[in-house]
Amino acid sequence: MKDIKLPFIAKLALVLISILALGYLAKIGKGILAPLFFSILMALLFLPFANFLERKLWFSRTISTFSSLFMMLLFLTGLVYFFSAQLSDFTNDFPVLKEQVSRSFNDLQIWVSHTFHLNFAKQMSYINQALEQLLSSTGLILGFTVTMFSSTMAFFLFSALFFIFILNYRRILYQFTISIFQNQHFEKVNEAISEIQKIIKNYIFGLFIQFIIVSSLTSILLSVLGVKYAILLGVLTGLLNVIPYIGILLSSLIACLISFATGGNNTLFVLIGYLIIHLIDGNITLPLVVGSKVKINALFTFIGLLIGEELWGISGMFLSIPFLAILKIIFERVEGLQPWGKVLGEETKMKKIRKKYKISKNITLEEKE
């Protein structure tokens, strides 16, 4: 088939139209595509376990699939049980916490009045206006909470179903992926599929190690500083830290708020401690256990987070980084898309070539007559 050469403007228009069309499809198909992509990642992670059950223990395909599903649900159930137990303790201590918040709020009012010379009447008028707006939007908040809970349950239900189907029909899907390309591209496609499977498995495993390290450091920090619910806040920080840059900021604000509300005098030290943990995580933990697996630079990481949140919400923020990693692997192996793969990755350090100079001394002897 003869290649058609198009001008640059036509190619640019086609690329932009394709991007807009794919973005629109991703937006309207959020309810299906988000759990589908999440289940693909989980299937790639549990694929070695399923292969082990089938090859070593002679399990059938169905039994190995449901065994993998059981392991995944066991981990998620344990996580939900932990948060439920911790939140029940938080609910029992809520009256005491409410009293401490009122006391801290009064102290804050006194400090504001002395510092900014703003009397209590003006402060209370601002607070009443904020409360009126909050009460007027209570129905919206309740509706949002119910919608979010139902969408989360639907997300995990569809993810579990997709997980079963993908693991059960993985060989058919693999043969389909290979067959849609021409024979001369078989090696590249097979190599790309193997590397995607390897890098996603290593990425999720690295995130799990990062979650343990950050949760442990945060729990120890908050326990030493005497902040209430230190373990709950530590695990929450480890989970939110999966979202680069934004997660650690949000978790630090929550920890500082609880430290301030419970009458703690170490709020500033909590903020400094979170900053130190973030520096340790960004410069030591992340490059060792995650950065070496998925080398996406900070610029496109941030852009991917914004686009993922716009398209799929919070789940899109969690799924944007592995999606960029898969795109990078594909771009690096498709002719004409290699520059896009390079721009997604980190900057490679140029090795300085040392010039060697060879000094030679030529001595000539002239004969005297």
C-alpha positions as CSV (number, residue, x, y, z in Angstrom):
1,M,0.0,0.0,0.0
2,K,1.4,3.4,-1.0
3,D,2.1,5.9,1.8
4,I,0.2,9.2,1.5
5,K,2.3,12.2,2.4
6,L,0.3,14.9,4.2
7,P,1.4,18.4,5.1
8,F,2.3,19.2,8.7
9,I,-1.0,21.1,9.3
10,A,-3.1,18.2,8.2
11,K,-1.1,15.7,10.4
12,L,-1.4,18.1,13.4
13,A,-5.2,18.4,12.8
14,L,-5.6,14.6,12.7
15,V,-3.5,14.2,15.9
16,L,-5.6,16.8,17.8
17,I,-8.9,15.3,16.6
18,S,-7.7,11.8,17.6
19,I,-6.7,13.1,21.1
20,L,-10.0,14.9,21.6
21,A,-12.0,11.8,20.4
22,L,-10.1,9.5,22.7
23,G,-10.5,11.9,25.7
24,Y,-14.2,12.2,25.0
25,L,-14.6,8.4,24.9
26,A,-12.5,8.1,28.1
27,K,-14.8,10.7,29.8
28,I,-18.1,9.1,28.9
29,G,-16.8,5.6,29.4
30,K,-15.5,6.3,32.9
31,G,-17.8,3.8,34.6
32,I,-16.4,0.9,32.5
33,L,-12.9,1.9,31.4
34,A,-11.6,2.9,34.9
35,P,-12.4,-0.5,36.6
36,L,-11.3,-2.3,33.4
37,F,-7.8,-0.6,33.5
38,F,-7.6,-1.3,37.2
39,S,-8.4,-4.9,36.8
40,I,-5.8,-5.2,34.0
41,L,-3.2,-3.9,36.4
42,M,-4.3,-6.3,39.1
43,A,-4.4,-9.2,36.6
44,L,-0.8,-8.5,35.6
45,L,0.2,-8.4,39.2
46,F,-1.5,-11.7,40.1
47,L,-0.5,-13.5,36.8
48,P,2.7,-15.1,38.3
49,F,0.6,-16.4,41.2
50,A,-2.0,-17.9,38.9
51,N,0.6,-19.5,36.6
52,F,2.3,-21.0,39.7
53,L,-1.0,-22.6,40.8
54,E,-1.6,-24.0,37.3
55,R,1.9,-25.3,36.6
56,K,3.2,-26.4,40.0
57,L,0.0,-27.4,41.8
58,W,-2.0,-28.5,38.8
59,F,-4.9,-26.2,39.5
60,S,-7.5,-25.6,36.8
61,R,-7.8,-22.2,35.2
62,T,-11.0,-21.5,37.0
63,I,-9.7,-22.5,40.5
64,S,-6.4,-20.5,40.0
65,T,-8.5,-17.4,38.9
66,F,-10.7,-17.5,41.9
67,S,-7.8,-18.2,44.2
68,S,-6.1,-15.0,42.9
69,L,-9.4,-13.1,43.3
70,F,-9.6,-14.4,46.9
71,M,-6.1,-13.2,47.7
72,M,-6.9,-9.7,46.3
73,L,-10.2,-9.5,48.2
74,L,-8.5,-10.7,51.4
75,F,-6.0,-7.8,51.2
76,L,-8.8,-5.2,50.5
77,T,-11.0,-6.6,53.2
78,G,-8.1,-6.4,55.7
79,L,-7.6,-2.8,54.7
80,V,-11.3,-1.9,55.0
81,Y,-11.5,-3.7,58.4
82,F,-8.5,-1.7,59.7
83,F,-10.0,1.6,58.7
84,S,-13.4,0.6,60.1
85,A,-11.9,-0.3,63.5
86,Q,-9.9,2.9,63.6
87,L,-12.8,5.1,62.6
88,S,-15.0,3.5,65.2
89,D,-12.5,4.6,67.9
90,F,-12.5,8.0,66.3
91,T,-16.4,8.1,66.5
92,N,-16.3,7.1,70.2
93,D,-13.8,9.9,71.0
94,F,-15.8,12.4,68.9
95,P,-17.5,14.2,71.9
96,V,-14.1,14.7,73.5
97,L,-12.6,15.8,70.2
98,K,-15.5,18.2,69.7
99,E,-14.8,19.8,73.1
100,Q,-11.1,20.1,72.3
101,V,-11.9,21.7,68.9
102,S,-14.2,24.3,70.7
103,R,-11.4,25.1,73.1
104,S,-8.8,25.4,70.4
105,F,-11.2,27.5,68.3
106,N,-11.7,29.9,71.2
107,D,-7.9,30.2,71.6
108,L,-7.6,30.9,67.9
109,Q,-10.3,33.6,68.2
110,I,-8.4,35.3,71.0
111,W,-5.2,35.2,69.0
112,V,-6.9,36.6,65.9
113,S,-8.4,39.5,67.9
114,H,-5.1,40.4,69.4
115,T,-3.1,40.0,66.2
116,F,-5.4,41.5,63.6
117,H,-7.5,43.7,65.9
118,L,-10.7,42.0,64.7
119,N,-13.4,41.9,67.4
120,F,-15.5,38.8,68.2
121,A,-18.6,40.2,66.6
122,K,-17.0,40.4,63.2
123,Q,-15.5,37.0,63.6
124,M,-18.9,35.5,64.6
125,S,-20.6,37.2,61.6
126,Y,-18.1,35.6,59.2
127,I,-18.6,32.2,60.9
128,N,-22.4,32.5,60.8
129,Q,-22.2,33.3,57.1
130,A,-20.0,30.3,56.5
131,L,-22.4,28.1,58.5
132,E,-25.4,29.3,56.6
133,Q,-23.7,28.4,53.3
134,L,-22.8,25.1,54.7
135,L,-26.3,24.3,55.9
136,S,-27.8,25.4,52.6
137,S,-25.5,22.9,50.8
138,T,-26.1,20.0,53.2
139,G,-28.4,18.2,50.8
140,L,-25.8,18.5,48.1
141,I,-23.1,17.1,50.4
142,L,-25.4,14.2,51.4
143,G,-26.2,13.4,47.8
144,F,-22.5,13.6,46.9
145,T,-21.6,11.2,49.7
146,V,-24.3,8.7,48.7
147,T,-23.2,9.0,45.0
148,M,-19.6,8.5,45.9
149,F,-20.2,5.5,48.0
150,S,-22.4,3.8,45.3
151,S,-19.9,4.6,42.6
152,T,-17.0,3.2,44.7
153,M,-19.0,-0.1,45.3
154,A,-19.8,-0.3,41.6
155,F,-16.1,0.4,40.8
156,F,-14.9,-2.6,42.9
157,L,-17.7,-4.8,41.7
158,F,-16.9,-4.3,38.0
159,S,-13.2,-4.5,38.8
160,A,-13.7,-8.0,40.4
161,L,-15.7,-9.2,37.4
162,F,-13.2,-7.9,34.9
163,F,-10.4,-9.4,37.0
164,I,-12.0,-12.9,36.7
165,F,-12.6,-12.6,33.0
166,I,-9.1,-11.3,32.1
167,L,-7.3,-13.9,34.1
168,N,-9.6,-16.7,32.8
169,Y,-9.3,-15.7,29.1
170,R,-5.7,-14.3,29.2
171,R,-4.4,-16.6,26.5
172,I,-7.2,-15.6,24.1
173,L,-6.5,-12.0,24.8
174,Y,-2.8,-12.5,24.3
175,Q,-3.3,-14.3,21.0
176,F,-5.7,-11.6,19.8
177,T,-3.1,-8.8,20.6
178,I,-0.4,-10.7,18.7
179,S,-2.6,-11.5,15.7
180,I,-3.7,-7.9,15.0
181,F,-0.1,-7.0,14.1
182,Q,1.9,-8.2,11.1
183,N,4.3,-11.0,11.4
184,Q,7.4,-8.8,11.0
185,H,6.4,-7.0,14.2
186,F,5.9,-10.1,16.3
187,E,9.2,-9.7,18.2
188,K,8.6,-6.1,19.1
189,V,5.0,-6.7,20.2
190,N,5.9,-9.7,22.3
191,E,8.8,-7.8,23.9
192,A,6.5,-4.9,24.6
193,I,3.8,-7.1,26.2
194,S,6.5,-8.9,28.4
195,E,8.0,-5.6,29.5
196,I,4.7,-4.0,30.3
197,Q,3.8,-7.0,32.4
198,K,7.2,-6.9,34.2
199,I,7.3,-3.1,34.8
200,I,3.7,-2.9,36.1
201,K,4.3,-5.9,38.4
202,N,7.5,-4.2,39.7
203,Y,5.7,-0.8,39.9
204,I,2.8,-2.1,42.1
205,F,5.2,-4.1,44.2
206,G,7.4,-1.0,44.6
207,L,4.3,1.1,45.6
208,F,3.5,-1.5,48.3
209,I,7.0,-1.2,49.7
210,Q,6.7,2.6,49.6
211,F,3.4,2.4,51.4
212,I,4.9,0.3,54.2
213,I,7.9,2.6,54.6
214,V,5.9,5.9,54.5
215,S,3.2,4.5,56.8
216,S,5.8,3.3,59.4
217,L,7.8,6.5,59.4
218,T,4.6,8.6,59.7
219,S,3.1,6.5,62.5
220,I,6.4,6.6,64.4
221,L,6.6,10.4,64.0
222,L,3.1,11.1,65.1
223,S,3.4,8.6,68.0
224,V,6.5,10.4,69.3
225,L,4.9,13.8,69.0
226,G,1.8,12.5,70.9
227,V,-0.7,13.0,68.1
228,K,-3.9,11.1,68.4
229,Y,-4.8,8.4,65.9
230,A,-1.2,8.1,64.9
231,I,-1.5,4.7,63.2
232,L,-4.7,5.7,61.3
233,L,-3.0,8.9,60.0
234,G,0.1,6.9,59.2
235,V,-1.8,4.4,57.0
236,L,-3.8,7.2,55.5
237,T,-0.6,9.0,54.6
238,G,0.8,5.9,53.0
239,L,-2.3,5.4,50.8
240,L,-2.5,9.1,49.8
241,N,1.2,9.1,49.0
242,V,0.5,7.0,46.0
243,I,-0.7,10.2,44.4
244,P,2.5,12.1,43.8
245,Y,2.9,15.6,45.3
246,I,-0.8,16.0,46.1
247,G,-1.2,13.1,48.5
248,I,1.5,14.0,50.9
249,L,0.3,17.6,51.0
250,L,-3.3,16.6,51.8
251,S,-2.3,14.0,54.4
252,S,0.0,16.6,56.2
253,L,-2.9,19.1,56.3
254,I,-5.2,16.4,57.9
255,A,-2.5,15.5,60.5
256,C,-1.8,19.2,61.3
257,L,-5.6,19.8,61.7
258,I,-6.1,16.9,64.1
259,S,-3.0,17.8,66.0
260,F,-4.3,21.4,66.4
261,A,-7.9,20.3,67.2
262,T,-6.7,17.9,69.9
263,G,-4.9,20.7,71.7
264,G,-1.4,19.6,70.7
265,N,1.4,22.0,70.8
266,N,3.5,20.1,68.2
267,T,1.6,21.1,65.1
268,L,4.6,22.9,63.7
269,F,6.8,19.9,64.4
270,V,4.2,17.7,62.6
271,L,4.5,19.8,59.5
272,I,8.3,19.7,59.7
273,G,8.3,16.0,60.2
274,Y,6.0,15.5,57.2
275,L,8.4,17.6,55.1
276,I,11.4,15.4,56.2
277,I,9.5,12.2,55.4
278,H,8.6,13.6,52.0
279,L,12.3,14.4,51.3
280,I,13.3,10.9,52.4
281,D,10.6,9.4,50.3
282,G,11.3,11.5,47.2
283,N,15.1,11.2,47.3
284,I,15.7,7.7,48.7
285,T,12.6,5.5,48.8
286,L,11.0,6.6,45.5
287,P,14.2,6.2,43.3
288,L,15.1,2.9,44.8
289,V,11.7,1.0,44.8
290,V,9.5,3.0,42.4
291,G,11.6,5.4,40.3
292,S,13.8,2.7,38.9
293,K,10.7,0.8,37.6
294,V,8.7,3.7,36.1
295,K,10.9,6.6,35.0
296,I,8.4,9.3,34.3
297,N,9.6,12.9,34.8
298,A,7.9,15.2,37.2
299,L,6.4,17.5,34.5
300,F,4.4,14.8,32.8
301,T,3.6,13.1,36.1
302,F,1.8,16.3,37.2
303,I,0.1,16.7,33.8
304,G,-1.0,13.1,34.0
305,L,-2.5,13.6,37.5
306,L,-4.5,16.6,36.3
307,I,-5.8,14.8,33.2
308,G,-6.6,11.7,35.2
309,E,-8.5,13.6,37.8
310,E,-10.4,15.5,35.1
311,L,-11.4,12.3,33.2
312,W,-11.8,9.7,36.0
313,G,-11.7,11.5,39.3
314,I,-9.7,10.1,42.2
315,S,-9.3,6.7,40.5
316,G,-7.8,8.5,37.5
317,M,-5.1,10.1,39.7
318,F,-4.1,6.7,41.0
319,L,-4.1,5.1,37.5
320,S,-2.4,7.9,35.6
321,I,1.1,6.9,36.5
322,P,1.0,3.3,35.3
323,F,-0.9,4.4,32.2
324,L,1.9,6.8,31.4
325,A,4.4,4.0,32.0
326,I,2.6,1.8,29.5
327,L,2.5,4.6,27.0
328,K,6.2,5.2,27.4
329,I,7.0,1.5,26.7
330,I,4.8,1.5,23.6
331,F,6.2,4.8,22.3
332,E,9.7,3.6,22.6
333,R,9.0,0.6,20.3
334,V,6.9,2.3,17.6
335,E,8.7,3.9,14.7
336,G,8.0,7.6,14.6
337,L,6.9,7.8,18.3
338,Q,10.3,7.4,20.0
339,P,10.6,11.2,20.7
340,W,7.4,11.0,22.7
341,G,8.8,8.1,24.7
342,K,11.9,10.1,25.5
343,V,10.1,13.2,26.5
344,L,8.0,11.2,29.0
345,G,11.1,9.8,30.7
346,E,13.8,11.3,32.8
347,E,16.8,13.2,31.5
348,T,19.8,11.0,30.8
349,K,23.1,12.2,32.0
350,M,25.6,12.7,29.3
351,K,28.9,11.0,29.9
352,K,31.7,13.5,29.6
353,I,34.3,12.3,27.2
354,R,37.8,13.1,28.4
355,K,40.1,14.1,25.7
356,K,43.5,12.5,25.9
357,Y,46.5,14.3,24.6
358,K,49.6,12.5,23.6
359,I,52.7,14.5,24.0
360,S,55.5,13.5,21.7
361,K,58.9,15.1,21.4
362,N,60.7,14.9,18.2
363,I,64.4,15.4,18.4
364,T,66.3,16.0,15.3
365,L,70.1,16.0,15.2
366,E,71.9,18.1,12.6
367,E,75.4,17.1,11.5
368,K,78.0,19.8,11.7
369,E,80.5,20.1,8.9
